[in-house]
Amino acid sequence: MTRATTEAVPAATSGPRTSRLVMFGLVLALVVAIGYVIYAVNLASTSHATSASVVAAAGSALVGHQIPTFSLPVLANDPSARSLGPSVFDGKPLIINVFASWCVPCKVETPMFARLARSVGTKIAFLGVDENDQRAAALAFLSRSGVEYPVVSDNGSLQGKLLLVGIPDTFFVAPSGRVVGVVQGEISASTLSLWIHRLEGATSS
């Protein structure tokens, strides 16, 4: 009986030690998990920014070439003209944004374009291209978004010329008419601001 009691003592004292080890393991696992989540979030942000800059630099075969010529019916914000195209803005940096009222990313992107267009004034020209849309829906969308720059209407004629794979698409054109960047898909505010600064630099140089 005495021996049985003596052997039971280590078993009793090992309980708290085991609990501490288990607790330590759980805390360590939690710390590792939190660290991994933070790493994954940072990696995703970095990857998104990197992919955006890559697309902006060389996301289209048009980059490095003259913007294709076109002239489309004016939809809004230029009552003095019946049609507009890139040639109207020769000698000035130009941002062309292809959008539609039914395009989900455009609902976020277009108001951003409107704000930045107002902020840069006449330094950079903006041209909106409403693609495959209904006139009434497009005009209501432009009004809600606060767009004040000229907008033309297209029914698919630019898909081949601008190599459109979907919308939205944004084209950055130097004063010479050369396409210096293309963003296919939704553009972030930081990427758009970066390109505006680049185009402003092209104006002053």
C-alpha positions as CSV (number, residue, x, y, z in Angstrom):
1,M,0.0,0.0,0.0
2,T,2.8,2.4,0.8
3,R,4.5,1.7,-2.5
4,A,1.2,2.3,-4.4
5,T,0.8,5.6,-2.6
6,T,4.4,6.6,-3.4
7,E,4.0,5.8,-7.1
8,A,0.8,7.8,-7.3
9,V,2.6,11.1,-6.3
10,P,4.4,11.6,-9.7
11,A,1.2,11.0,-11.5
12,A,-0.6,13.6,-9.5
13,T,2.2,16.2,-10.0
14,S,2.4,15.6,-13.7
15,G,-1.1,16.9,-14.2
16,P,-0.3,20.6,-13.8
17,R,2.9,20.2,-15.8
18,T,0.9,18.6,-18.7
19,S,-1.7,21.3,-18.5
20,R,1.0,24.0,-18.7
21,L,2.5,22.3,-21.8
22,V,-0.9,22.1,-23.4
23,M,-1.6,25.7,-22.7
24,F,1.8,26.8,-24.0
25,G,1.2,24.8,-27.2
26,L,-2.2,26.4,-27.7
27,V,-0.8,29.9,-27.2
28,L,2.1,29.2,-29.5
29,A,-0.3,27.9,-32.2
30,L,-2.5,31.0,-31.8
31,V,0.5,33.3,-32.2
32,V,1.6,31.4,-35.3
33,A,-1.9,31.6,-36.7
34,I,-2.1,35.3,-36.1
35,G,1.3,35.8,-37.7
36,Y,0.2,33.8,-40.8
37,V,-3.0,35.8,-41.2
38,I,-1.0,39.1,-41.0
39,Y,1.5,37.8,-43.5
40,A,-1.2,36.6,-45.9
41,V,-3.0,39.9,-45.8
42,N,0.2,41.8,-46.5
43,L,1.1,39.4,-49.3
44,A,-2.3,39.9,-50.9
45,S,-2.0,43.7,-50.7
46,T,1.5,43.6,-52.2
47,S,0.4,41.2,-55.0
48,H,-2.6,43.4,-55.8
49,A,-0.5,46.5,-56.1
50,T,2.2,44.7,-58.1
51,S,-0.3,43.2,-60.5
52,A,-2.0,46.6,-61.0
53,S,1.3,48.3,-61.9
54,V,2.2,45.4,-64.3
55,V,-1.2,45.7,-66.0
56,A,-0.8,49.5,-66.2
57,A,2.6,49.2,-67.7
58,A,2.0,46.5,-70.3
59,G,-1.5,45.1,-70.0
60,S,-2.3,45.7,-73.6
61,A,-0.7,45.5,-77.0
62,L,-1.6,49.1,-77.5
63,V,1.0,50.3,-75.1
64,G,3.7,52.1,-77.0
65,H,1.5,52.7,-80.0
66,Q,-0.7,55.6,-81.1
67,I,-4.2,55.5,-79.7
68,P,-6.5,54.3,-82.5
69,T,-8.6,57.0,-84.1
70,F,-12.3,57.0,-83.6
71,S,-15.2,59.5,-83.5
72,L,-18.4,58.6,-81.6
73,P,-21.7,60.3,-80.8
74,V,-21.6,62.6,-77.8
75,L,-23.7,61.3,-75.0
76,A,-23.1,64.0,-72.4
77,N,-21.2,67.2,-71.3
78,D,-20.2,68.6,-74.7
79,P,-23.2,70.2,-76.4
80,S,-21.0,72.0,-78.9
81,A,-20.0,68.8,-80.6
82,R,-22.0,66.0,-82.2
83,S,-19.1,63.5,-82.1
84,L,-15.8,63.2,-80.3
85,G,-12.6,61.2,-80.4
86,P,-9.0,61.2,-79.2
87,S,-7.8,63.6,-82.0
88,V,-9.8,66.4,-80.4
89,F,-7.4,66.3,-77.5
90,D,-4.1,66.2,-79.4
91,G,-1.3,68.0,-77.6
92,K,-2.8,67.3,-74.2
93,P,-2.6,64.2,-71.9
94,L,-5.7,62.2,-72.1
95,I,-7.4,59.5,-70.0
96,I,-10.0,57.4,-71.7
97,N,-12.3,55.4,-69.4
98,V,-14.6,52.7,-70.9
99,F,-17.6,52.0,-68.7
100,A,-21.3,51.2,-68.6
101,S,-24.1,51.8,-66.1
102,W,-24.6,48.1,-65.7
103,C,-21.0,47.5,-64.9
104,V,-20.6,46.7,-61.2
105,P,-17.0,47.9,-60.7
106,C,-17.9,51.1,-62.7
107,K,-20.2,52.1,-59.9
108,V,-17.2,52.6,-57.7
109,E,-14.7,53.7,-60.3
110,T,-16.7,56.3,-62.2
111,P,-17.3,58.7,-59.3
112,M,-13.6,58.5,-58.5
113,F,-12.8,59.5,-62.1
114,A,-15.3,62.4,-61.7
115,R,-13.6,63.7,-58.5
116,L,-10.1,63.5,-59.9
117,A,-11.1,65.1,-63.2
118,R,-12.4,68.1,-61.3
119,S,-9.2,68.2,-59.2
120,V,-6.8,68.3,-62.1
121,G,-8.8,70.9,-64.0
122,T,-7.6,71.5,-67.6
123,K,-4.1,69.9,-67.1
124,I,-5.4,66.5,-68.3
125,A,-8.3,65.7,-70.6
126,F,-10.8,63.0,-69.7
127,L,-13.0,61.2,-72.1
128,G,-15.7,58.6,-71.1
129,V,-16.9,55.9,-73.4
130,D,-20.2,54.4,-72.5
131,E,-20.2,50.9,-73.9
132,N,-23.3,48.9,-75.0
133,D,-25.6,50.8,-72.7
134,Q,-29.1,52.3,-72.8
135,R,-29.1,56.1,-73.1
136,A,-31.4,56.8,-70.2
137,A,-29.6,54.5,-67.9
138,A,-26.3,55.9,-68.9
139,L,-27.3,59.5,-68.4
140,A,-28.8,58.7,-65.0
141,F,-25.6,56.9,-64.0
142,L,-23.4,59.9,-65.1
143,S,-25.6,62.3,-63.1
144,R,-25.3,60.1,-60.0
145,S,-21.6,59.8,-60.4
146,G,-21.0,63.5,-60.8
147,V,-19.3,63.2,-64.2
148,E,-18.6,66.5,-65.9
149,Y,-16.1,65.5,-68.6
150,P,-17.3,64.6,-72.1
151,V,-18.8,61.2,-72.7
152,V,-19.4,59.4,-75.9
153,S,-21.6,56.4,-76.7
154,D,-20.4,53.2,-78.3
155,N,-22.1,50.0,-79.3
156,G,-19.2,47.7,-79.7
157,S,-17.2,49.4,-82.4
158,L,-14.2,49.9,-80.1
159,Q,-13.8,46.3,-79.0
160,G,-11.4,45.5,-81.8
161,K,-9.7,48.9,-82.0
162,L,-9.0,49.2,-78.2
163,L,-8.6,45.4,-77.7
164,L,-11.3,45.4,-75.1
165,V,-11.6,42.2,-73.1
166,G,-14.2,43.5,-70.7
167,I,-15.0,46.7,-68.9
168,P,-14.0,48.9,-67.2
169,D,-10.8,49.7,-69.2
170,T,-8.7,52.8,-68.8
171,F,-6.2,54.1,-71.3
172,F,-3.5,56.7,-70.6
173,V,-2.4,58.7,-73.6
174,A,0.6,61.1,-73.8
175,P,0.2,64.5,-75.5
176,S,1.8,62.9,-78.6
177,G,-1.1,60.5,-78.8
178,R,1.0,57.5,-77.8
179,V,-0.6,55.0,-75.3
180,V,1.6,54.9,-72.3
181,G,-0.5,52.7,-70.0
182,V,-3.6,50.6,-69.9
183,V,-5.5,49.2,-66.9
184,Q,-7.9,46.4,-67.7
185,G,-10.5,46.0,-65.0
186,E,-11.2,48.2,-62.0
187,I,-8.5,50.7,-61.2
188,S,-7.6,51.7,-57.7
189,A,-7.4,55.3,-56.5
190,S,-3.7,55.0,-55.9
191,T,-3.0,53.6,-59.3
192,L,-5.1,56.3,-61.0
193,S,-3.4,59.0,-59.0
194,L,0.0,57.6,-60.0
195,W,-0.9,57.8,-63.7
196,I,-2.3,61.3,-63.3
197,H,1.1,62.4,-61.8
198,R,2.9,60.8,-64.7
199,L,0.8,62.5,-67.2
200,E,1.1,65.8,-65.5
201,G,4.9,65.3,-65.6
202,A,4.6,64.7,-69.4
203,T,2.8,68.0,-69.7
204,S,5.5,70.0,-67.9
205,S,8.4,68.3,-69.5
